[in-house]
Amino acid sequence: MGNAAWLFCSVPAWYFSALLKPSGAGFLSAVPALGALCFIIGTLWGILKRKPGLLIFCPLIVVSQALVVIAGFMRGSVSGGVTSFILNSFLLLQVIAAGYFVWRLKGTRGPASALAIFTSSYAAFAAFVAAMAFTDNWL
């Protein structure tokens, strides 16, 4: 239980901390920094345009957090091959859903695209952390 709660709270903090040092860990911090910037842009743009339909991206964030919690509960009990299949499937579904949401949100494709970049990069970051937790092999 402790691992799941720790990861649930830590992943968003780690992700958004990349804004402070976008090149601190090279690519590992550049992707979250770009995603966090897109989150800010997409959110502010959506608020200014008064488009509540952009809230459709919220379940993608919840699913990413759920993956991290599951990985926390199953810490060290999943092999590398199974982990790859699970995480690749997860990322594929996340990107497809984000693209579909952008396509569906006619008239707000700008902020929707920014939020799609955010949710996709957040999913990638969550999958990276989940891979480490599933195999209990940390950087």
C-alpha positions in Angstrom: 0.0 0.0 0.0 2.8 2.4 0.8 4.5 2.0 -2.6 1.2 2.8 -4.4 0.5 5.9 -2.3 4.1 7.0 -2.7 4.1 6.7 -6.4 0.6 8.3 -6.7 1.9 11.4 -5.1 5.5 11.4 -6.4 4.8 11.0 -10.2 3.0 14.3 -10.6 5.7 16.1 -8.5 8.5 14.5 -10.5 6.7 15.3 -13.8 6.1 19.0 -13.1 9.5 19.5 -11.4 11.0 19.2 -14.9 9.7 22.7 -15.5 12.4 24.0 -13.1 15.3 22.2 -14.9 14.1 21.2 -18.4 17.5 20.0 -19.4 18.5 18.6 -16.1 18.4 14.9 -17.1 18.4 15.4 -20.8 15.6 13.7 -22.7 14.1 12.3 -19.4 13.4 15.9 -18.2 12.8 17.5 -21.6 9.7 15.5 -22.4 7.9 16.2 -19.1 9.0 19.9 -19.3 7.4 20.2 -22.8 4.3 18.3 -21.6 3.9 20.5 -18.5 4.3 23.6 -20.7 1.6 22.3 -23.0 -0.6 21.6 -20.0 -0.3 25.2 -18.9 -1.0 26.5 -22.4 -3.9 24.2 -23.1 -5.5 24.8 -19.8 -5.3 28.6 -20.0 -6.3 28.7 -23.6 -9.3 26.5 -22.8 -10.3 28.7 -19.8 -10.1 31.8 -22.0 -12.2 30.2 -24.7 -14.6 28.9 -22.1 -14.5 25.3 -23.5 -15.6 22.8 -20.8 -15.4 20.1 -23.4 -11.6 20.0 -22.9 -12.3 18.2 -19.6 -12.6 15.1 -21.7 -8.8 14.7 -21.3 -9.1 14.2 -17.5 -9.8 10.5 -17.7 -6.5 10.0 -19.5 -4.7 11.6 -16.6 -6.7 9.4 -14.2 -5.7 6.2 -16.1 -2.1 7.2 -16.1 -2.2 7.6 -12.3 -4.1 4.3 -12.0 -1.3 2.6 -13.9 1.3 4.0 -11.4 -0.8 2.9 -8.5 -1.2 -0.7 -9.9 2.6 -0.7 -10.5 3.1 0.3 -6.9 0.9 -2.5 -5.6 2.7 -5.0 -7.8 6.2 -3.7 -7.2 8.8 -6.2 -8.3 6.4 -8.9 -9.3 6.1 -8.5 -13.1 8.8 -9.6 -15.5 10.3 -7.4 -18.2 8.6 -9.0 -21.1 5.1 -8.7 -19.7 5.9 -5.2 -18.6 6.8 -4.2 -22.1 3.6 -5.6 -23.5 1.4 -3.9 -20.9 3.1 -0.5 -21.1 3.3 -0.5 -25.0 -0.4 -1.3 -25.1 -1.1 1.4 -22.5 0.8 4.0 -24.4 -0.8 3.1 -27.8 -4.3 3.4 -26.3 -3.5 6.7 -24.6 -2.1 8.2 -27.8 -5.1 6.9 -29.9 -7.6 8.3 -27.3 -5.8 11.7 -27.2 -5.8 11.9 -31.0 -9.5 11.0 -31.1 -10.3 13.7 -28.6 -8.5 16.3 -30.7 -10.4 15.2 -33.7 -13.7 15.3 -31.9 -13.2 18.8 -30.4 -13.7 20.9 -33.5 -13.3 24.6 -32.8 -10.9 24.0 -30.0 -8.2 22.0 -31.7 -5.5 24.3 -30.6 -5.9 23.8 -26.8 -7.0 20.2 -27.4 -3.7 19.6 -29.2 -1.7 21.1 -26.4 -3.6 18.9 -23.9 -3.1 15.8 -26.1 0.7 16.5 -26.0 0.5 16.8 -22.2 -1.6 13.7 -21.6 0.6 11.7 -24.0 3.9 12.8 -22.4 2.4 12.3 -18.9 1.4 8.8 -20.0 4.9 8.1 -21.2 6.4 9.4 -18.0 3.9 7.3 -15.9 4.8 4.2 -18.0 8.5 4.8 -17.5 8.0 5.0 -13.7 5.6 2.0 -13.8 8.2 -0.1 -15.7 10.7 0.6 -12.9 8.1 -0.3 -10.3 6.8 -3.4 -11.9 10.4 -4.8 -12.2 11.7 -3.1 -9.1 14.7 -2.0 -11.1 15.2 1.8 -10.5 17.5 4.2 -12.1 
